[in-house]
Amino acid sequence: MNTDKSPIIDLGAWLVQPAGSYILEWEQTLLDQLTVDIFGFNALQIGLPQIDALRANRMPNKWRTNNSLLASPAKQRDMVTISDLSDAADMSDRVNPVVPPIVLCHDFCELPFDSHSIDLVVLPHILEFAEEPHQILREVERILIPEGRVIICGFNRASLWGARQAAGRLAGNYFLPKEGDFISVPRMKDWLKLLNMEVNHTDFGCYAPPFRAEKWLKRSGLMENAGSRWWPYFGATYTIQAIKRIKGMHLIGPAWKHKRAARGNAVPVTNRNKNHG
């Protein structure tokens, strides 16, 4: 089998490979923890329907949207070129045929929701694969209610996986999806700050080296434990949670009672008319 070409076609196809499943499992667990205690009425997941980011959330209205419909599981398997034949036996188990349905297809740069109508928005690896990530963030800020939350997942440039991707870009042998323009954490925080989004929590994860084979990923448990303790900011993926802040005005109430000015103390005046006679 030819292994000179990159086995990555797109993010959806990459997620069915061992490395993608490794990332997907960690992010699914973290998103369940982050969203379970966020309350409101309307929650929205934009893109990447392979992960159910709102699974643990308890809001009454939850929507999953994408810019296209998902390919069938069989077609996803055909899109992936497996470089290690030992991984081909369980590839059919990695493609989950039961994917939560997409309720809406739309352009990510023009969200079909009213302003100040959504309590929670989750963006799993959308900004780094979008042509206009700034416009998407502006749209997210528009539809979020005051004090609404946004959760962003992305690949970390400052990691072994980011270094492997940079080397693969030079050699033409990509490890992660080649269409992605990975955004660093400081840069993402700057974008959010410009939109009055206050970052209140950032998580890093997946410290195993960038292996394609599942057996080597499973043998990296020591790196996983040591990474979260000794080099926590160099995980392969990050998740940022931010809150939309509205700078309010200081309201001054009407003066219902007029307070009288205090009367000053009387000071005796010296008699200037003197009798010199």
C-alpha positions in Angstrom: 0.0 0.0 0.0 1.3 3.4 -0.9 2.2 5.4 2.2 3.9 8.4 0.4 0.7 10.3 0.2 -0.9 11.8 3.3 -3.6 9.6 4.8 -5.6 12.6 5.8 -8.5 13.8 3.7 -10.4 15.9 6.1 -11.0 16.2 9.8 -14.0 13.8 9.8 -12.1 11.1 8.1 -9.0 11.7 10.3 -11.1 11.2 13.4 -11.7 7.5 12.6 -8.0 6.8 12.7 -6.3 5.8 16.1 -4.8 9.3 16.6 -8.2 10.9 15.9 -10.0 8.6 18.2 -7.5 9.4 20.9 -8.2 13.1 20.6 -12.0 12.6 20.2 -12.2 10.5 23.4 -10.4 13.1 25.5 -12.4 16.0 24.2 -15.7 14.2 24.6 -14.9 13.5 28.3 -13.9 17.1 28.9 -16.9 18.6 27.1 -19.2 16.4 29.2 -17.6 17.9 32.3 -17.7 21.5 31.1 -21.3 21.6 29.7 -23.1 19.6 32.4 -23.4 22.6 34.8 -24.1 25.3 32.2 -27.8 26.2 32.4 -30.1 28.1 30.2 -32.7 27.4 27.4 -30.8 27.2 24.1 -27.5 25.5 23.3 -25.8 25.3 19.9 -23.0 23.1 18.5 -21.5 24.4 15.3 -19.7 21.8 13.1 -17.9 18.5 13.8 -21.0 16.4 14.3 -18.8 13.3 14.9 -18.6 14.5 18.5 -21.7 15.1 20.6 -20.5 18.2 22.5 -23.9 18.8 24.1 -24.5 15.2 25.3 -24.3 16.0 29.0 -25.9 19.4 28.8 -29.5 19.7 30.3 -30.9 22.6 28.4 -34.3 22.0 26.8 -33.3 23.2 23.3 -30.1 21.8 21.8 -29.1 22.2 18.1 -26.3 20.6 16.1 -25.5 22.3 12.9 -23.0 21.9 10.1 -22.1 23.3 6.7 -22.8 20.0 4.9 -24.4 16.7 5.5 -22.3 13.8 6.8 -21.0 11.1 4.5 -22.2 7.5 5.2 -19.9 5.4 7.4 -18.9 3.2 4.4 -17.8 6.3 2.5 -15.8 7.6 5.5 -13.9 4.3 5.6 -13.1 4.6 1.8 -11.8 8.2 2.4 -9.1 6.9 4.8 -5.9 5.3 3.7 -4.5 3.2 6.5 -0.7 3.1 6.6 -0.6 0.3 9.1 -2.4 -2.9 8.1 -2.6 -4.0 11.7 -5.1 -1.2 12.3 -7.4 -2.2 9.4 -9.1 -5.0 11.4 -10.8 -2.7 13.9 -11.3 0.3 11.6 -15.0 -0.7 11.1 -15.5 -0.3 14.9 -14.1 3.2 14.9 -16.7 4.6 12.4 -19.7 5.1 14.5 -22.8 4.6 12.4 -25.0 6.2 15.0 -24.2 9.9 14.8 -26.7 12.4 16.2 -28.6 14.1 13.4 -27.8 17.5 12.0 -30.8 19.7 12.4 -29.5 22.6 10.2 -27.0 23.2 7.4 -25.8 26.7 7.0 -22.8 29.0 6.3 -20.8 29.3 9.5 -20.2 33.0 8.7 -23.9 33.8 8.8 -25.6 32.0 11.7 -29.4 31.8 11.2 -30.2 32.7 14.8 -31.5 35.9 16.4 -29.2 38.2 18.3 -28.9 37.5 22.0 -30.8 34.2 21.7 -28.3 31.4 22.6 -27.0 30.6 26.0 -24.1 28.2 25.0 -22.2 27.8 21.8 -19.6 25.0 21.2 -17.0 25.3 18.4 -15.1 22.0 18.1 -12.2 22.6 15.7 -14.2 25.0 13.5 -12.1 28.2 13.6 -8.9 26.5 12.5 -10.5 25.0 9.4 -12.5 28.1 8.5 -11.6 30.7 5.9 -13.0 33.5 8.0 -12.6 32.6 11.7 -12.9 36.2 12.8 -16.4 36.5 11.2 -17.5 33.3 12.8 -16.5 34.6 16.2 -18.3 37.9 15.5 -21.4 35.9 14.7 -21.1 33.9 17.9 -20.8 37.0 19.9 -23.9 38.4 18.2 -26.2 35.4 19.0 -24.9 34.9 22.6 -26.9 36.4 25.4 -25.1 38.6 27.9 -23.2 36.3 30.2 -23.6 33.5 27.6 -20.7 31.0 27.2 -18.6 29.8 24.3 -16.4 26.7 24.3 -13.7 26.4 21.6 -11.6 23.3 20.9 -8.4 23.5 18.8 -5.1 21.9 18.1 -2.1 23.3 20.0 0.7 24.6 18.0 3.1 24.5 21.0 3.1 20.7 21.3 4.8 17.6 19.8 1.8 17.2 17.5 2.2 20.8 16.3 5.9 20.3 15.7 5.1 17.1 13.8 2.6 18.9 11.7 5.1 21.7 10.9 7.7 19.1 9.8 5.1 17.3 7.7 4.1 20.5 6.0 7.7 21.0 4.8 8.0 17.3 3.7 4.4 17.1 2.2 3.5 14.3 4.7 0.9 15.7 7.0 0.1 14.1 10.3 -3.0 16.2 11.2 -5.5 17.5 8.6 -3.6 19.6 6.2 -6.4 22.1 5.6 -6.2 23.4 9.1 -4.5 26.6 10.1 -3.9 26.0 13.8 -4.4 29.0 16.1 -2.3 29.4 19.2 -3.9 29.9 22.6 -2.6 33.5 23.1 -3.8 34.5 19.7 -7.3 33.0 20.4 -7.5 34.8 23.7 -6.7 38.1 22.0 -9.5 37.5 19.5 -11.9 36.8 22.3 -10.8 39.8 24.3 -11.5 42.1 21.3 -15.1 40.8 21.3 -15.6 41.4 25.1 -15.3 37.7 25.8 -13.7 37.0 29.1 -11.7 33.7 29.2 -12.4 32.0 32.5 -10.8 28.6 31.9 -8.4 26.8 29.6 -7.7 23.1 29.5 -4.9 21.2 27.7 -4.7 17.5 27.0 -3.4 14.6 25.0 0.3 14.5 25.8 1.2 11.2 24.0 3.7 11.6 21.1 2.2 11.8 17.6 1.9 8.1 16.8 -0.4 6.7 14.2 -0.6 3.2 15.6 -3.0 2.6 18.4 -0.6 0.2 20.3 2.0 3.0 20.6 -0.6 5.5 21.8 -1.7 3.1 24.5 1.9 2.6 25.7 2.2 6.4 26.2 0.4 6.4 29.5 3.5 7.6 31.4 3.8 10.6 29.0 0.1 11.4 29.6 0.4 11.5 33.3 3.7 13.3 33.4 2.5 15.9 30.8 -0.5 17.0 32.7 1.8 17.6 35.7 5.1 18.8 34.4 4.3 20.4 31.0 0.6 21.2 31.1 0.6 23.8 28.3 2.1 21.5 25.7 -0.8 19.2 25.1 -1.9 18.3 21.6 -5.3 19.9 22.0 -6.8 22.7 24.1 -10.2 23.8 25.1 -11.1 27.4 26.0 -14.2 28.5 27.8 -15.2 32.2 27.6 -18.1 34.4 28.9 -19.7 37.2 27.0 -19.4 40.4 29.1 -21.5 43.5 28.5 -20.1 46.7 29.9 -23.1 48.2 31.6 -23.9 51.8 32.5 -24.2 53.1 36.1 -27.8 54.0 36.5 -28.6 57.0 38.6 -32.1 57.0 40.1 -34.4 60.0 40.5 -34.0 62.3 43.4 -37.3 61.7 45.2 -36.4 63.8 48.2 -34.7 67.1 48.0 -32.3 67.5 50.8 -32.1 70.9 52.2 -28.7 72.6 52.3 -27.3 72.9 55.8 -27.6 76.3 57.2 -24.3 77.9 58.1 -23.5 79.1 61.6 -24.2 82.9 62.1 -21.1 84.9 62.6 -21.4 88.3 64.5 -20.4 91.3 62.4 -18.2 93.9 64.1 -19.9 97.3 64.4 -18.0 99.6 62.1 -19.7 102.8 63.2 -17.6 104.1 66.1 -18.4 107.3 68.2 -15.3 109.5 68.3 -17.1 112.4 69.9 
